[in-house]
């Protein structure tokens, strides 16, 4: 009841009632993280190439 003033009790409550996550959020659900990393590397390389051309 006193969660606003009793911070340690609130933290203990949260930790006692924490459940393990069985689901991960994905911004791009149809792409793997490796594909996203590869696309970001390609984008960075293209940006660098365009900067050098100017």
N, C-alpha and C positions, 0 to 999 in steps of 0.2 A: 504493500500500500504506500510505502514511503520511498518509492523508486526515484523520485526527483531529488531527494536529499541524502539518501543512503546509497551512494555509488557502488561501494563494494558488494552490497547485497544484490543490486541490480545486475552487476557483472556476473556474480555467482549464479543468479537465476538464469541468465542467458546461456552460460556455459553448461548448466545442468540440463537445460532443455534443448540444447543444440542437436540437430540431426545431421547425419552425413548427407552430402549432396549426391544425388544419383543422376543429375542432369546438368549439362553444361550449356551455356548460352553461346550461340554463334551468330555473328552479324551476317556472315555469308554461309548459309546452310548447305549450299551445293558445292563448296570448294574446300579442299583440305588446307591446313595451315601451311604445308609446304608449297602449295600452288600460290597462296597469297604472298608468301615470302618471296617466291620467284618473281611474281608480278611486280612487287615493290622494288626488287633489285633491277628489273628491266626498266621500270619507270625512272629510277635514279640514274641509270646509265644513259637513257635517252635524254634526260634533263641535262646531264653533264655534257653530252655531245652537242646539244643545241646551244648551250652556253659557250662552248669552245668555238662554235661556228660564227658567233656574233663578233 
